[in-house]
Amino acid sequence: MASELVERYFRKETLPNIWCPGCSNGIVTSAIVRAIDNLGLDQNKVCIVSGIGCSARASGYLDFNTLHTTHGRAIAFATGIKFANPELTVIVITGDGDNAAIGGNHFIHACRRNIDLTVVMYNNHIYGMTGGQYSPTTPRFDRATTTPYGNIDRYFDICKLAIGAGATYVARGTAYHVQQLTKLIERGISHKGFSFIEALSICPTYYGRKNKKGTPADMLKWLKDHAVDIKQGSKMDPEEFHDKFIIGELLNIDEPEFVEEYQKMLNNLKVNYK
């Protein structure tokens, strides 16, 4: 990342970060910072909220209004912040375990309500910080500390869940396709309503070692080789999608935003009770 962006947007006294060598959390965090900078947002009117996990450490490094919350509750805290001060741009940094497991219910209902939050989920397919347990997005038959003989759960497609639950902006990018990921986060922040961006990332320490995925470079190359842009994917037959996944903007629609609708209701009550 350019030194001027580090100077402006990071709490330098907290650096260097504690992420493992080869971890892509820094790449995804830099994409968020670049998106904010590209949009020219007022640094004092941006609030970064995170829960618990490797990715959640990012809020401590970033020099915005920040809140490091409890496990799975980042969206709940972020909802309160947005209600208290709708002028803030509220961005939630979360992981696949934090968001899709213990925080799943908060996620579903924030999508349903279409609250104007931007949720960036760093998906490294494992609980990296707490010991390498399998998560809702660990692929079938892959190994983790809690599935030493292979995971038999089906993979949880969080983008499909977000669309089904009512989110109005949904996208997927990867730590390899950084420029595209930055643009997707920009669009999510600019969108009025609930925005969800899944950022596929890598964990070489736990997931990579357990599943013999090679070096961090090998894992990033796997993302490159198996990602299919949505425009290309629309022309492919289903059988061509073996071991592949779609990246790009999956949904972008306009629906009434919850905080604005709530404020309208309050204004109507004030008029009717005068």
C-alpha positions as CSV (number, residue, x, y, z in Angstrom):
1,M,0.0,0.0,0.0
2,A,1.2,3.5,-0.8
3,S,2.9,5.1,2.2
4,E,0.6,8.2,2.0
5,L,-2.4,6.0,2.5
6,V,-0.8,4.4,5.5
7,E,0.1,7.8,6.9
8,R,-3.4,9.1,6.5
9,Y,-5.6,6.1,7.4
10,F,-3.7,3.9,9.8
11,R,-2.8,4.2,13.5
12,K,0.9,3.9,12.9
13,E,1.6,3.2,16.6
14,T,-0.3,-0.2,16.2
15,L,1.9,-1.4,13.4
16,P,3.3,-3.8,12.4
17,N,0.2,-5.9,12.4
18,I,0.0,-9.4,14.1
19,W,-1.3,-11.2,11.0
20,C,0.7,-14.3,10.0
21,P,3.1,-14.1,7.1
22,G,1.2,-14.8,3.8
23,C,-2.2,-13.9,5.3
24,S,-4.3,-11.9,2.9
25,N,-6.2,-9.9,5.5
26,G,-3.8,-7.0,4.8
27,I,-4.8,-7.1,1.1
28,V,-8.5,-7.0,1.8
29,T,-8.0,-4.2,4.4
30,S,-6.0,-2.2,1.9
31,A,-8.9,-2.6,-0.6
32,I,-11.3,-1.1,2.0
33,V,-9.0,1.8,2.6
34,R,-8.5,2.4,-1.1
35,A,-12.2,2.4,-1.7
36,I,-12.8,5.0,1.1
37,D,-10.0,7.1,-0.4
38,N,-11.3,6.8,-3.9
39,L,-14.7,8.0,-2.8
40,G,-13.2,11.0,-1.0
41,L,-15.1,10.2,2.2
42,D,-14.7,12.4,5.3
43,Q,-12.5,10.3,7.6
44,N,-14.3,11.7,10.6
45,K,-17.7,10.5,9.2
46,V,-16.6,6.9,8.6
47,C,-17.1,4.3,11.3
48,I,-15.5,0.8,11.1
49,V,-17.1,-1.9,13.3
50,S,-15.6,-5.4,13.8
51,G,-16.4,-8.5,15.8
52,I,-13.9,-11.2,16.8
53,G,-11.5,-13.0,14.6
54,C,-8.3,-12.4,12.6
55,S,-10.1,-10.0,10.2
56,A,-11.6,-8.1,13.1
57,R,-8.2,-6.9,14.2
58,A,-8.3,-4.5,11.3
59,S,-10.5,-2.0,13.2
60,G,-7.7,-1.4,15.7
61,Y,-5.2,-0.5,12.9
62,L,-7.5,1.9,11.0
63,D,-7.7,5.5,12.0
64,F,-11.4,6.2,11.7
65,N,-14.2,6.0,14.3
66,T,-13.8,2.4,15.2
67,L,-15.5,-0.2,17.4
68,H,-14.1,-3.7,18.2
69,T,-17.2,-5.6,19.5
70,T,-18.0,-9.0,20.8
71,H,-18.1,-12.2,18.8
72,G,-20.9,-12.2,16.1
73,R,-22.4,-8.9,17.2
74,A,-20.6,-6.4,14.9
75,I,-23.8,-5.9,12.8
76,A,-25.9,-5.4,15.9
77,F,-23.6,-2.7,17.2
78,A,-23.3,-1.2,13.7
79,T,-27.1,-1.0,13.4
80,G,-27.3,1.0,16.6
81,I,-24.6,3.4,15.3
82,K,-26.5,3.9,12.1
83,F,-29.7,4.7,13.9
84,A,-27.9,7.1,16.3
85,N,-26.1,8.9,13.5
86,P,-27.5,8.2,10.0
87,E,-24.9,10.6,8.5
88,L,-22.1,8.2,9.3
89,T,-20.8,5.8,6.7
90,V,-20.8,2.5,8.7
91,I,-18.6,-0.4,7.5
92,V,-18.5,-3.8,9.2
93,I,-15.4,-5.9,9.0
94,T,-16.1,-9.5,9.8
95,G,-15.0,-13.1,9.1
96,D,-16.8,-16.2,7.9
97,G,-17.2,-17.6,11.4
98,D,-18.0,-14.3,13.0
99,N,-20.7,-13.4,10.4
100,A,-22.0,-16.7,9.2
101,A,-22.0,-18.8,12.4
102,I,-22.6,-17.0,15.8
103,G,-23.5,-13.7,14.0
104,G,-25.8,-15.4,11.4
105,N,-29.1,-14.2,12.8
106,H,-28.0,-10.6,13.0
107,F,-26.8,-10.9,9.4
108,I,-30.1,-12.3,8.1
109,H,-32.2,-9.6,9.7
110,A,-29.9,-6.7,8.7
111,C,-30.3,-7.9,5.1
112,R,-34.1,-8.2,5.6
113,R,-34.4,-4.7,7.0
114,N,-32.1,-3.2,4.3
115,I,-30.2,-1.1,6.8
116,D,-27.6,1.1,5.1
117,L,-24.5,-0.8,6.2
118,T,-21.6,-2.1,4.2
119,V,-20.5,-5.5,5.4
120,V,-17.1,-6.9,4.1
121,M,-16.7,-10.5,5.0
122,Y,-13.1,-11.9,4.9
123,N,-13.7,-15.5,3.9
124,N,-10.7,-17.7,4.6
125,H,-12.8,-20.8,5.2
126,I,-11.7,-21.4,8.8
127,Y,-11.5,-20.0,12.3
128,G,-8.0,-18.7,12.0
129,M,-7.6,-16.9,15.3
130,T,-9.1,-19.3,17.8
131,G,-7.3,-22.5,16.8
132,G,-8.2,-23.6,13.3
133,Q,-11.8,-24.9,13.8
134,Y,-13.9,-25.5,10.7
135,S,-16.4,-22.8,9.8
136,P,-19.7,-22.6,7.8
137,T,-17.7,-22.0,4.7
138,T,-15.1,-24.7,5.0
139,P,-15.4,-26.8,1.8
140,R,-16.7,-30.4,2.2
141,F,-14.0,-33.0,3.0
142,D,-11.4,-30.3,3.9
143,R,-9.7,-30.7,7.3
144,A,-9.5,-28.5,10.3
145,T,-8.6,-29.0,14.0
146,T,-12.3,-29.9,14.7
147,T,-12.6,-32.0,11.5
148,P,-9.4,-34.1,11.5
149,Y,-11.0,-36.7,9.2
150,G,-12.6,-34.1,6.9
151,N,-15.6,-31.8,7.0
152,I,-18.9,-33.4,5.9
153,D,-21.0,-30.2,6.2
154,R,-22.2,-28.6,3.0
155,Y,-20.5,-25.3,2.0
156,F,-22.6,-22.3,3.0
157,D,-22.9,-19.8,0.1
158,I,-23.2,-16.5,2.0
159,C,-23.9,-14.4,-1.1
160,K,-26.9,-16.6,-1.9
161,L,-28.0,-16.2,1.8
162,A,-27.7,-12.4,1.6
163,I,-29.7,-12.2,-1.6
164,G,-32.4,-14.6,-0.2
165,A,-32.6,-12.6,3.0
166,G,-33.2,-9.2,1.3
167,A,-29.8,-7.5,0.9
168,T,-29.9,-5.0,-2.0
169,Y,-26.2,-5.0,-3.0
170,V,-24.3,-8.3,-3.1
171,A,-20.8,-8.9,-4.6
172,R,-17.9,-11.3,-4.4
173,G,-14.3,-10.6,-4.9
174,T,-10.9,-12.2,-4.0
175,A,-7.6,-11.1,-2.5
176,Y,-6.0,-11.9,-5.8
177,H,-8.3,-9.6,-7.9
178,V,-7.5,-6.5,-5.8
179,Q,-8.6,-3.8,-8.2
180,Q,-12.0,-5.4,-8.8
181,L,-12.4,-6.0,-5.0
182,T,-11.7,-2.3,-4.4
183,K,-14.3,-1.3,-7.0
184,L,-16.9,-3.7,-5.5
185,I,-16.4,-2.2,-2.0
186,E,-16.7,1.3,-3.5
187,R,-20.0,0.4,-5.1
188,G,-21.2,-1.2,-1.9
189,I,-20.4,1.9,0.2
190,S,-22.1,4.2,-2.3
191,H,-25.2,2.0,-2.4
192,K,-28.2,3.1,-0.3
193,G,-29.2,0.0,1.6
194,F,-27.6,-3.2,3.0
195,S,-24.4,-4.0,1.0
196,F,-22.6,-7.3,1.4
197,I,-19.2,-8.0,-0.2
198,E,-17.6,-11.4,0.3
199,A,-13.8,-11.2,0.0
200,L,-12.4,-14.6,-0.6
201,S,-9.0,-14.7,1.2
202,I,-6.4,-17.2,2.3
203,C,-5.2,-18.6,5.6
204,P,-1.9,-20.3,5.0
205,T,-1.2,-21.0,8.7
206,Y,-4.2,-23.2,9.5
207,Y,-6.3,-23.8,6.4
208,G,-3.4,-24.1,4.0
209,R,-1.2,-26.4,6.2
210,K,-4.1,-28.7,7.2
211,N,-5.2,-29.1,3.6
212,K,-1.7,-29.1,1.9
213,K,-2.6,-26.0,-0.2
214,G,1.1,-25.1,-0.7
215,T,2.6,-21.6,-0.3
216,P,0.6,-18.4,0.1
217,A,1.4,-17.7,-3.5
218,D,0.0,-21.1,-4.5
219,M,-3.2,-20.3,-2.6
220,L,-3.6,-16.9,-4.3
221,K,-3.0,-18.5,-7.7
222,W,-5.8,-21.0,-6.9
223,L,-8.1,-18.0,-6.4
224,K,-7.0,-16.6,-9.7
225,D,-7.4,-19.9,-11.6
226,H,-10.9,-20.8,-10.2
227,A,-12.6,-17.4,-10.2
228,V,-15.0,-16.8,-13.0
229,D,-16.2,-13.2,-13.7
230,I,-20.0,-13.0,-13.7
231,K,-20.1,-11.7,-17.3
232,Q,-18.1,-14.8,-18.4
233,G,-20.0,-17.1,-16.2
234,S,-23.4,-16.2,-17.8
235,K,-22.1,-17.8,-21.0
236,M,-20.8,-21.0,-19.4
237,D,-22.6,-24.3,-19.1
238,P,-23.2,-25.6,-15.5
239,E,-20.8,-28.6,-16.0
240,E,-18.0,-26.1,-16.6
241,F,-18.3,-24.7,-13.1
242,H,-16.6,-27.7,-11.4
243,D,-14.4,-26.3,-8.6
244,K,-15.1,-22.7,-9.8
245,F,-16.9,-19.7,-8.3
246,I,-18.4,-16.5,-9.6
247,I,-16.9,-13.1,-8.8
248,G,-18.3,-9.7,-9.5
249,E,-21.5,-7.8,-8.7
250,L,-24.2,-10.3,-8.1
251,L,-27.1,-8.0,-7.2
252,N,-27.7,-4.2,-7.2
253,I,-31.3,-3.1,-6.7
254,D,-33.1,-0.2,-5.0
255,E,-35.4,-0.8,-2.1
256,P,-36.5,1.5,0.8
257,E,-33.8,1.9,3.4
258,F,-34.8,1.0,6.9
259,V,-33.4,4.0,8.9
260,E,-35.0,6.5,6.5
261,E,-38.3,4.6,6.7
262,Y,-38.2,4.6,10.4
263,Q,-37.5,8.4,10.5
264,K,-40.5,9.0,8.2
265,M,-42.7,7.0,10.6
266,L,-41.4,9.1,13.5
267,N,-42.0,12.4,11.6
268,N,-45.6,11.3,10.8
269,L,-46.2,10.5,14.4
270,K,-45.0,13.9,15.5
271,V,-47.4,15.6,12.9
272,N,-50.4,13.5,13.9
273,Y,-49.9,14.1,17.7
274,K,-49.5,17.9,17.5
